[in-house]
Amino acid sequence: MAAAREKLQGLQGEITCGICRSYFSEPVTISCGHSFCRTCLSWSWRLGATPSSCPECRQVAQTTEIPGVNGRLAELTDLVKQLCSENLQSAEGQRQCARHKLTFKLFCEDDQTLLCVRCAQSPEHGAHKLSPVVEAAHNCRKKLQLLQSRLEKHLEEAEELLSGEEITAVECHWMIREEFNKLHQFLLDEEFQCLERLKQDERAEQDRLSQHVHTLQALILELQEAGHQLNVDLLWEVQHLLGRSASVLSQRAKAVSPELREYPIPGMMEMLRRFRVDLIMDPTAASPCVIISEDLKSVKAGEVWQVGTKYPEDAVGHYVFAEQAFSSGRQYWEVDVTQLPQWILGIYSPFLRKKRGRNEDTCASLFLLCCVKKEEDYYLQTYPGSLNHRVKSPVPRVGVYLEYSSGTLAFYNVLQHSLIYRFYPIFFTAPVTPIFSPGPPLPASEAGPMTLCPVDSGLCAFCSSCL
């Protein structure tokens, strides 16, 4: 009996689908020799990453068409199912109530338990709904079939949704790629136009300087010729020559200090603000020359600050350090300087690598952007660096971008979305600390604070009015 049961179990394995793990339904055999339910194989080939491959051995079938039903395998399946059913009925007949040693004949619908006749007569099942085992099993199979139908319907809906999602995903990827291509092309066009404006401005600046040179040369020649004139003629024309000389000399400052032009870069500020950090000032940096606010977000010049201080050599005690220092990553912060005619922003690093031929030295360094007012004009200067340009009006808000790994330090005019100056490359070897200085103050003037802008801040009312 045991040997027959083992053979039957072996036959069950031969007629079981490797996909649904149930008895074959319309079995088909593909070229590699493996067999599956016709419906299971169809779903597998429809959803599989490799089309027309065997779900078991992954061998690609010789044809993409579903083979016909394997009749002999279908007959074997029906035969084994019949034998298994008879064996199951025999096994059911042998199952007995452990308490009364009687065969299970009834099923309690309330407790969902099998009962013998004696158990059914007990008071605990007196008010329960009892059904014969055959009827209960029949009803159970109907419920399972109904549940299977619902699941198959849900599976079909899910497959349709999956197919639709795949199409939607492809369309979405294509649309996003097209939008980025459009953005790239837009930026390329903006770059071309910006560079063209830069070339035109450079030519105009060269023409202006050339005209200034010609004017100086002509005036010098006139002065030389006037020196050889008769006394009366010289005195007759000297006032005119002196007036022209004074006019030319008054234009000297603007001639040798070009105006810093603004070239907006679309989207730059939005991108930089992804790296904003919430800085605070180091309270230990306060001194009689610089006063830090209680919230550590602003600093202003103290009353004892001497107006004649020179930068940057004589102003070490007039800097305020940030409490944070950076040794990796990208950082961006903005500073409101609307109430300051003169100010300094930058970074300090205690150690830098400086290449000298094949050797490298280390030194401490400052990298600064300074705003200086001379008479009625404002100048932006860098230290170290060659920037010394006039600006049409004060810059109300300055953005500072630091990228440690590439050694980049850049300053931006936030309102105009334009670059002011960039240091590159700086060979950092130690943490970098932002620094601030609200001065030096101007004579007979009271300057306001230099303020760190909050990470989530927009433009203030004053800044917005400057646009």
Disulfide bonds with the S-S distance in Angstrom:
none
